[in-house]
Amino acid sequence: MNAAGYLLATGQAGAVALECGAERLTYEELREAVARSAGAWRARGLEQGERVLVFAPDGIAWVIAYLGAIWAGGVAVGLNSRLFERELSVVLSESGARFIWCTEGSRELVERLLAKVAVPAQLVIDKHWVEGLAKAAPVAAAEMADDAMAFWVYTSGTTGLPKAVMHAQRSVIASADFARDIVGLSANDRIYASSKMFFAYALGNSLCAGLRLGATVILDSEWPTADGVAELVERYRPTALFSVPTLYLKMLQSGAAARLRAAGVRHYVSAGEGLPATVRREWQEATGVAPISGYGASETVVLVFYCDDDRALLKPSPRVEFRMRENGESDTPQRLWLRHPSIAIGYWQRPEAQDDSFTDGWFSPGDLFRRRDSETMELCGRDDDMLKISGQWVSILDVEQALLGASAGSIESLAAVGFENTEGLVSIALFAVAARGQESQARERLDAGIAALPKLKRPRLVTWVDELPLTATGKLQRRKLKDQIPGSAA
């Protein structure tokens, strides 16, 4: 099979496949452009299995270059256009990429880093590429083995340097299941993800799912903000929004949520991190629709678990099989193993991490879960998100959600971390960011929220900061917060 060919096989010829700014492309035009893109890659010498790095803001040209590499039999690798220089240097060195496709604005940086690579990738500038596509000869999609590499997704690097997750051609087979069967989307929908396409969440659940459904996928080259998302929604009228909890909260605080309701968005999905129950309830009050909260990873591409009610318990998405350790204590947080067509085939040049997370077609995320019944579970966070205090397990995610709820919108974001105090006991430290102009209310409400918590869940140290340390994909870096705790043995 060919993953790009599979994704583009269903859209009606005259239906709009992609929109970005003033550009729009029908499915017929997109198929032709991707076939020409593949021809252009082959004319440059791309061989099957060779990597093509796509290092640019989202756009229609991005999609054509990306899918064209897969169509040609290569391996597409979407990179964050704001990637830190150190991380980009690692990618260029370890990926063994044949090409890197980037903008003129990134040229100087990329050329400087490529000069340090033993076998550097060939540089392709997007503007020149687009200008030459009309002259390229279209080619048929390369027939590949189901388990042959099709694309890589780099992890967010929350626990260290990013890892390249290798996905096979088969990883797109179930790409539309969640969007169709859980969210209720079809070819008639217009789908927009506020996250960028290098991020697995947007790539799998918006681009791949949308194309396989034959829907319209809306792209945005700009970095998302609350007002920016509202303006885009008002202009392009998507029917479905895939976003993240932090942005949902900011849209509530800015009043943008009501604008989305007026613009006709009917479906909301949240992922990337846990959606606080208070944010879910407030979003439903503001828009009339509660977001579906999903769980996925770079290794799954699509969302493999979801919650669509107030219980905050996760249920498996279609085709997902999962298992947990047998004979374990039901209240003890555990890792689980899951199997699904979208599961990656492993990590590039990370043998220890691969052995820990992949076995016989099964994958185990780094997060811990508690089983609640045969079909539902509770997400407890990563190993270091669970603390044993006074002999009892405490989830710092529970602490965060409770305090966000108590803040009544006066806190923009907060994060709890565990640390060992001077007496050698495990305690909780809290870092909080007040909403602009609500500093005094935030402090009062946070103090009251902490006092209302059970004693063992109360943070012993509270620090107010201007912002939390985030990865390039917007995920919290708890390690950096631990480093800020004075005198702790974090």
MISE-384357 format. One line per field, with one value per residue (C-alpha): x, y, z; residue number from 1; chain. Coordinates in Angstrom, 3 decimals, padded with zeros to 6 digits. Each point is the difference from the previous one (the first is absolute). Example, Ala and Ser with C-alpha at 12.3 -4.5 7.8 and 13.67 -1.06 7.14 Angstrom:
2
xx = (012.300,001.370) $
yy = (-004.500,003.440) $
zz = (007.800,-000.660) $
i = (1,2) $
ch = (A,A) $
END
This chain:
490
xx = (000.000,000.941,-001.099,-000.331,-001.950,-002.279,-000.779,-000.798,-002.062,-003.439,-000.505,-002.402,001.836,-001.718,-000.188,002.344,002.800,002.169,-000.392,002.712,-000.183,-001.236,000.999,-002.283,000.488,-002.560,000.685,000.616,002.533,001.620,000.434,001.586,002.283,001.129,000.728,002.098,001.691,000.946,001.367,002.067,001.433,000.936,001.570,002.218,001.077,-002.228,000.139,-002.487,000.444,002.020,-001.094,-001.309,-000.083,-002.790,001.047,-002.477,-003.272,-003.230,-001.431,-001.213,003.553,001.029,-002.643,000.935,003.710,-000.726,-002.477,002.048,002.986,-002.164,-001.630,003.511,000.919,002.001,-000.520,-001.498,001.097,-001.891,002.038,-001.018,000.843,000.946,002.272,002.849,003.402,001.390,-002.910,000.098,003.725,-000.693,-002.690,002.260,002.810,-001.854,-002.793,002.251,-002.481,000.545,-001.824,-001.216,-002.820,-000.155,-000.838,002.389,-000.181,001.464,002.679,002.876,-000.630,-000.340,003.103,002.030,-001.102,000.386,003.636,000.618,-001.614,002.230,-002.433,-002.284,-003.490,-000.625,-001.710,-003.255,-001.579,-003.811,-000.421,002.224,-001.682,-003.494,001.098,001.421,-002.961,-001.914,002.843,000.367,-001.296,-002.641,000.747,-002.078,000.029,002.776,-001.283,001.519,-000.232,-002.549,002.777,002.368,000.724,-002.268,000.593,001.660,-001.366,002.400,-001.034,-000.358,003.103,-001.686,002.402,003.132,001.020,-002.770,-000.199,-000.919,-003.064,-000.091,-003.453,-000.842,-002.220,-002.713,-000.056,-002.642,-002.414,-002.074,000.652,-003.675,-001.506,000.070,-001.159,-002.819,-001.206,000.627,-000.154,-002.579,001.826,-000.530,000.938,-002.338,002.112,002.670,002.774,002.479,002.719,001.611,003.138,002.541,000.370,003.385,-001.879,-001.493,-003.331,-000.646,001.667,-002.005,-003.344,-000.398,002.075,-000.002,-003.523,-001.389,001.520,-001.112,-003.543,000.032,-000.621,001.547,003.116,000.741,003.649,001.522,003.593,-000.152,000.641,-003.326,-001.315,-003.475,-000.959,001.774,-001.991,-003.253,000.817,000.885,-003.203,-002.083,001.676,000.077,-002.961,001.345,-002.562,002.561,002.829,002.869,001.867,001.789,-001.143,002.224,-001.498,-003.565,000.591,001.455,-002.954,-002.360,001.900,000.117,-003.634,000.990,-002.066,-003.262,001.367,000.601,-003.567,-001.329,002.210,-001.664,002.618,-001.883,002.756,002.881,002.851,002.710,003.298,003.700,-000.574,-002.897,-003.058,-000.969,-003.618,-000.625,001.179,-002.224,-003.060,000.694,000.543,-003.328,-001.702,001.626,-000.541,-002.688,002.396,002.399,003.360,000.872,003.258,002.388,003.227,002.677,003.729,002.588,000.169,-003.738,-000.600,-003.771,-001.860,-000.240,-002.042,-002.668,-002.466,-003.341,-001.713,000.652,001.472,003.502,000.480,001.601,-001.536,001.803,-000.426,-001.060,002.403,002.014,000.988,001.598,001.216,001.410,002.104,-002.014,-000.335,001.063,-001.694,-002.909,000.819,003.668,000.775,001.424,001.345,-002.208,000.683,-002.126,-000.292,-001.482,000.760,001.505,002.611,003.521,002.636,002.529,002.526,002.861,003.340,-001.451,000.317,-000.460,-003.107,-001.368,000.472,-001.800,-003.005,-000.522,-000.430,-001.660,-002.219,-001.009,000.948,000.162,-000.147,001.988,-003.220,-001.611,-003.664,-002.447,-002.576,-003.524,-001.911,000.432,-000.315,001.046,003.090,001.334,003.098,002.432,002.856,003.594,002.027,001.122,-003.549,-001.006,001.277,-000.240,-000.751,-000.729,-000.312,-002.634,000.246,-000.654,-000.384,001.382,-002.364,-002.923,001.523,000.390,-003.558,-001.462,001.922,-000.803,-003.656,000.340,001.640,-003.191,002.010,002.369,002.955,001.283,001.976,001.574,002.138,000.756,003.207,001.238,003.167,001.802,000.037,002.795,-001.462,000.234,-003.774,-001.820,-001.954,-001.773,001.209,-002.312,000.887,-002.788,-000.548,-002.696,-002.344,000.863,-001.535,-001.246,003.086,-001.648,-003.099,002.245,001.949,-003.154,-001.745,003.095,000.495,-003.637,000.287,003.089,-001.674,-002.965,002.199,000.622,003.129,002.237,-000.879,000.826,003.052,002.628,001.678,-001.744,001.947,-001.553,001.706,-000.518,-000.152,000.511,002.816,-001.438,001.373,-000.226,-003.353,-001.385,000.410,001.063,003.632,-000.323,003.705,000.805,-002.466,001.649,003.321,-001.540,-000.855,002.600,001.743,-002.035,001.331,-002.229) $
yy = (000.000,003.664,002.168,003.180,-001.827,-001.508,003.389,001.598,-002.859,001.003,003.752,001.079,001.649,003.382,000.153,002.396,-001.929,002.786,003.683,002.315,003.772,000.886,-003.404,-002.969,-003.332,-002.595,-003.699,-000.345,002.839,-001.367,-003.488,001.491,002.246,-002.846,-002.247,002.811,000.567,-003.681,000.297,003.008,-001.851,-002.950,002.282,001.360,-003.537,-000.974,-003.773,-002.136,000.260,003.234,002.808,003.403,002.615,002.562,003.035,002.816,001.515,-001.808,000.603,-001.681,-000.188,-001.749,-002.686,-000.499,-000.363,-002.305,-002.305,000.087,-001.472,-002.880,-000.470,-000.343,-002.719,002.271,000.745,003.399,001.680,003.116,002.288,002.883,003.204,001.510,-002.866,001.045,000.045,-002.741,-002.338,000.705,-000.747,-003.404,-000.775,000.938,-002.137,-003.158,-000.247,-000.677,002.018,000.305,003.343,002.853,002.171,003.416,003.666,002.681,001.504,-003.177,-000.436,001.653,-002.021,-003.294,000.583,000.816,-003.219,-002.154,001.097,-001.934,-003.261,-002.752,-000.890,003.043,-000.027,001.844,003.331,000.709,003.458,-000.049,002.937,-001.558,-003.342,001.364,001.855,-003.209,-002.273,000.951,-001.408,-003.215,-003.251,-001.701,-003.584,-002.857,-000.561,-002.390,-003.370,-000.661,-002.781,000.717,000.218,002.100,003.434,002.809,002.887,000.916,002.091,001.512,-000.170,003.241,-000.556,000.341,-002.596,000.894,000.405,-000.752,-003.525,-000.820,-002.250,-002.147,-000.565,-002.543,000.262,-001.850,002.718,001.909,-002.920,000.984,003.743,000.934,-002.311,002.415,003.005,-001.949,-002.380,002.021,003.653,-000.593,001.654,-000.709,001.287,002.954,001.355,002.680,-000.915,002.335,-000.888,002.861,-002.117,-000.134,-002.906,-001.131,-000.923,-003.529,001.243,002.312,-002.214,-003.104,001.359,002.982,-000.474,-003.791,-000.489,002.910,-001.129,-003.604,001.201,002.213,003.045,003.474,000.549,003.598,000.945,003.030,001.145,002.159,-001.153,-000.345,002.541,000.289,002.959,-001.470,-003.224,001.952,002.156,-003.036,-001.764,003.045,000.203,-003.676,-001.383,-003.402,-002.391,-001.828,001.352,-002.092,001.993,-000.282,000.738,003.057,001.633,-000.936,001.698,003.122,000.208,-000.160,002.726,002.274,-000.522,-001.684,-003.088,001.843,001.085,-003.635,-000.875,002.819,-001.182,-003.419,-002.407,-003.180,-002.336,000.586,-002.359,000.585,-001.887,000.506,-000.020,-000.650,002.246,001.386,-000.773,003.680,001.021,-002.653,001.237,003.672,-000.709,-001.783,002.942,002.466,-001.936,-002.580,-002.838,-001.796,-000.969,-003.653,-000.557,-002.329,-001.800,-000.805,000.210,000.466,-003.792,-000.366,003.046,-000.225,000.258,-003.487,000.791,002.599,001.390,001.469,000.483,001.547,-003.130,000.749,-003.697,-001.091,-002.470,-001.700,001.377,-002.363,-002.899,000.635,-003.026,000.570,-002.042,000.680,-002.109,-002.880,-000.586,003.575,002.069,001.807,003.275,-000.027,002.122,-002.182,000.225,-001.547,-001.561,000.761,-001.247,001.891,000.350,003.443,-001.165,000.921,-002.583,001.475,002.773,000.953,-000.782,-000.254,-003.771,000.284,002.172,-002.306,-003.106,001.730,001.155,-002.432,-003.778,-002.314,002.715,001.440,003.423,001.263,003.770,001.511,000.982,-001.902,-001.037,-001.475,-002.446,000.877,-002.776,-002.227,002.908,003.168,001.311,003.075,001.817,000.595,001.650,-001.106,-001.869,003.232,001.399,-002.534,000.682,-002.203,002.327,-001.375,-003.456,001.016,000.590,003.603,001.105,003.479,000.223,-000.266,002.783,002.222,-000.575,000.700,003.269,001.141,-000.561,002.047,002.877,000.843,001.169,002.292,-002.319,-000.396,-003.181,-001.923,-003.072,-002.207,-001.968,-002.331,000.662,-001.282,002.566,000.597,-002.666,-002.561,-000.175,000.245,003.246,001.894,003.287,002.141,002.516,002.323,002.668,002.568,001.222,003.541,002.570,-002.618,-000.495,000.734,-002.118,-002.833,-000.030,000.079,-002.743,-002.198,000.295,-000.981,-002.873,-001.369,000.230,-002.011,-002.889,-003.085,000.602,-002.408,001.701,003.546,001.591,000.995,002.506,002.476,002.065,002.609,000.222,001.916,-003.166,-003.759,-001.718,-001.712,-002.124,001.163,-001.823,001.727,-002.844,000.715,-000.703,-000.993,-000.729,003.676,000.903,-002.437,001.700,003.253,-001.437,001.267,-002.663,-002.874,-003.410,-000.142) $
zz = (000.000,-000.025,002.923,-002.079,-002.706,002.646,001.557,-003.367,-001.417,001.296,-000.482,-002.749,-002.896,000.262,003.799,001.772,001.705,001.446,000.850,001.272,-000.216,-003.482,-001.410,-000.461,-001.750,-001.083,000.408,-003.722,000.125,003.139,-001.450,-003.117,002.059,002.281,-003.014,-001.519,003.352,000.097,-003.522,001.032,003.001,-002.172,-002.606,002.767,000.837,002.935,000.562,001.901,003.756,-000.121,002.289,-001.048,002.793,-000.369,002.035,-000.618,001.260,-000.896,-003.447,-003.154,-001.367,003.242,-000.523,-003.665,000.789,002.952,-001.723,-003.191,001.841,001.263,-003.433,-001.472,002.519,002.274,003.680,000.908,003.234,001.096,002.261,002.217,-001.892,003.375,000.990,002.257,-001.703,002.245,-000.742,-003.744,000.013,001.571,-002.580,-002.912,001.392,001.005,-002.580,-002.980,-002.064,-003.760,-000.240,002.177,-001.394,001.640,-000.513,-001.198,003.477,001.546,-002.637,001.881,003.177,-001.859,-002.125,003.118,001.717,-003.111,-000.223,003.226,-001.208,-001.395,-002.809,-000.268,-001.451,-003.249,000.540,-001.879,000.320,-000.028,-002.400,-002.655,000.571,-000.566,-003.132,-001.476,000.748,-003.151,-002.102,002.022,-001.473,002.166,001.055,001.346,003.754,001.023,001.163,003.404,002.578,002.726,002.606,-002.125,001.463,-001.220,002.415,003.264,002.854,002.505,003.644,001.935,002.114,003.413,001.453,-001.983,-003.625,-002.522,-001.411,-003.585,-000.009,-003.143,-001.500,-002.660,-003.062,001.956,002.665,-001.995,-000.469,003.034,-000.274,-000.428,002.637,002.938,-002.020,-001.638,002.724,003.173,-001.077,-002.753,-002.907,-003.702,-003.442,000.609,002.850,000.081,002.446,001.694,002.510,001.898,000.495,-002.815,-002.428,001.331,003.201,-000.114,001.382,-002.966,-002.594,000.852,001.137,-002.327,-003.163,-000.340,001.336,-001.994,-003.298,000.477,000.735,-003.083,002.209,-000.240,002.119,000.994,000.520,001.690,-000.417,003.145,003.542,001.869,002.499,001.510,-002.186,-003.029,000.228,000.361,-003.042,-002.098,001.026,-000.900,-003.399,-001.043,001.978,001.007,001.433,002.171,002.128,001.381,002.658,003.352,003.583,000.423,-003.061,000.955,003.366,-001.619,-002.398,002.968,001.817,-003.064,-000.992,-003.266,000.825,-000.672,-003.389,-000.953,000.894,-002.172,-002.868,000.004,001.374,000.929,001.213,002.401,000.878,002.586,000.353,000.647,003.760,002.374,-000.384,003.433,000.903,000.741,-003.474,-001.566,001.916,-000.696,-003.695,-000.178,001.689,-002.406,-003.250,000.714,-000.833,002.351,-001.514,-000.381,001.860,-001.799,000.861,-002.535,-000.551,-002.711,-000.059,-000.735,-002.276,000.522,003.312,001.471,003.127,000.638,002.527,-001.057,003.385,003.420,001.575,-001.363,-000.746,-003.261,-002.420,-002.911,-003.505,-002.827,-000.691,003.153,002.083,003.384,002.924,003.434,002.336,001.397,003.755,000.732,002.698,-001.629,001.773,-001.010,-003.074,-002.753,-003.513,-002.660,-003.391,-003.026,-003.572,-002.949,-003.742,000.585,002.517,-001.097,-000.883,002.427,000.608,-002.284,001.661,003.517,000.784,003.778,-000.305,-002.699,002.132,002.866,-002.032,-002.906,-000.101,-002.531,-001.493,003.388,001.339,003.589,000.618,002.833,001.767,002.844,000.196,002.494,-001.324,001.092,-001.772,-003.056,-002.427,001.853,001.744,001.726,-001.257,002.860,-001.892,-000.339,002.621,001.646,-000.056,002.681,003.496,003.093,002.889,003.477,-001.545,-002.548,-003.747,-001.009,-003.619,-000.575,-002.980,002.454,002.072,-003.049,-001.181,003.446,000.354,-003.532,000.843,003.171,-001.860,-001.940,-003.002,001.930,-000.671,-003.549,000.689,002.839,000.529,002.990,000.493,002.687,001.963,003.066,002.781,002.522,002.297,-002.790,-000.492,-003.330,-000.409,-002.771,-001.458,-002.093,-002.723,-001.142,-002.660,000.803,-002.720,-001.060,002.311,002.498,002.157,003.361,-000.749,-001.168,003.271,002.126,-001.931,-000.137,003.769,000.535,-002.468,001.735,003.400,-001.329,-001.167,002.156,002.077,-001.908,-003.334,001.124,-001.645,002.572,-002.300,-002.334,-002.520,-002.309,-003.386,-003.234,-002.111,000.200,-001.908,-003.066,-002.816,-003.615,-000.228,003.087,002.485,003.556,000.979,003.649,000.325,-000.443,002.754,002.402,-000.657,001.325,003.421,002.499,002.072,-001.415,-001.043,-003.060) $
i = (1,2,3,4,5,6,7,8,9,10,11,12,13,14,15,16,17,18,19,20,21,22,23,24,25,26,27,28,29,30,31,32,33,34,35,36,37,38,39,40,41,42,43,44,45,46,47,48,49,50,51,52,53,54,55,56,57,58,59,60,61,62,63,64,65,66,67,68,69,70,71,72,73,74,75,76,77,78,79,80,81,82,83,84,85,86,87,88,89,90,91,92,93,94,95,96,97,98,99,100,101,102,103,104,105,106,107,108,109,110,111,112,113,114,115,116,117,118,119,120,121,122,123,124,125,126,127,128,129,130,131,132,133,134,135,136,137,138,139,140,141,142,143,144,145,146,147,148,149,150,151,152,153,154,155,156,157,158,159,160,161,162,163,164,165,166,167,168,169,170,171,172,173,174,175,176,177,178,179,180,181,182,183,184,185,186,187,188,189,190,191,192,193,194,195,196,197,198,199,200,201,202,203,204,205,206,207,208,209,210,211,212,213,214,215,216,217,218,219,220,221,222,223,224,225,226,227,228,229,230,231,232,233,234,235,236,237,238,239,240,241,242,243,244,245,246,247,248,249,250,251,252,253,254,255,256,257,258,259,260,261,262,263,264,265,266,267,268,269,270,271,272,273,274,275,276,277,278,279,280,281,282,283,284,285,286,287,288,289,290,291,292,293,294,295,296,297,298,299,300,301,302,303,304,305,306,307,308,309,310,311,312,313,314,315,316,317,318,319,320,321,322,323,324,325,326,327,328,329,330,331,332,333,334,335,336,337,338,339,340,341,342,343,344,345,346,347,348,349,350,351,352,353,354,355,356,357,358,359,360,361,362,363,364,365,366,367,368,369,370,371,372,373,374,375,376,377,378,379,380,381,382,383,384,385,386,387,388,389,390,391,392,393,394,395,396,397,398,399,400,401,402,403,404,405,406,407,408,409,410,411,412,413,414,415,416,417,418,419,420,421,422,423,424,425,426,427,428,429,430,431,432,433,434,435,436,437,438,439,440,441,442,443,444,445,446,447,448,449,450,451,452,453,454,455,456,457,458,459,460,461,462,463,464,465,466,467,468,469,470,471,472,473,474,475,476,477,478,479,480,481,482,483,484,485,486,487,488,489,490) $
ch = (A,A,A,A,A,A,A,A,A,A,A,A,A,A,A,A,A,A,A,A,A,A,A,A,A,A,A,A,A,A,A,A,A,A,A,A,A,A,A,A,A,A,A,A,A,A,A,A,A,A,A,A,A,A,A,A,A,A,A,A,A,A,A,A,A,A,A,A,A,A,A,A,A,A,A,A,A,A,A,A,A,A,A,A,A,A,A,A,A,A,A,A,A,A,A,A,A,A,A,A,A,A,A,A,A,A,A,A,A,A,A,A,A,A,A,A,A,A,A,A,A,A,A,A,A,A,A,A,A,A,A,A,A,A,A,A,A,A,A,A,A,A,A,A,A,A,A,A,A,A,A,A,A,A,A,A,A,A,A,A,A,A,A,A,A,A,A,A,A,A,A,A,A,A,A,A,A,A,A,A,A,A,A,A,A,A,A,A,A,A,A,A,A,A,A,A,A,A,A,A,A,A,A,A,A,A,A,A,A,A,A,A,A,A,A,A,A,A,A,A,A,A,A,A,A,A,A,A,A,A,A,A,A,A,A,A,A,A,A,A,A,A,A,A,A,A,A,A,A,A,A,A,A,A,A,A,A,A,A,A,A,A,A,A,A,A,A,A,A,A,A,A,A,A,A,A,A,A,A,A,A,A,A,A,A,A,A,A,A,A,A,A,A,A,A,A,A,A,A,A,A,A,A,A,A,A,A,A,A,A,A,A,A,A,A,A,A,A,A,A,A,A,A,A,A,A,A,A,A,A,A,A,A,A,A,A,A,A,A,A,A,A,A,A,A,A,A,A,A,A,A,A,A,A,A,A,A,A,A,A,A,A,A,A,A,A,A,A,A,A,A,A,A,A,A,A,A,A,A,A,A,A,A,A,A,A,A,A,A,A,A,A,A,A,A,A,A,A,A,A,A,A,A,A,A,A,A,A,A,A,A,A,A,A,A,A,A,A,A,A,A,A,A,A,A,A,A,A,A,A,A,A,A,A,A,A,A,A,A,A,A,A,A,A,A,A,A,A,A,A,A,A,A,A,A,A,A,A,A,A,A,A,A,A,A,A,A,A,A,A,A,A,A,A,A,A,A,A,A,A,A,A,A,A,A,A,A,A,A,A) $
END
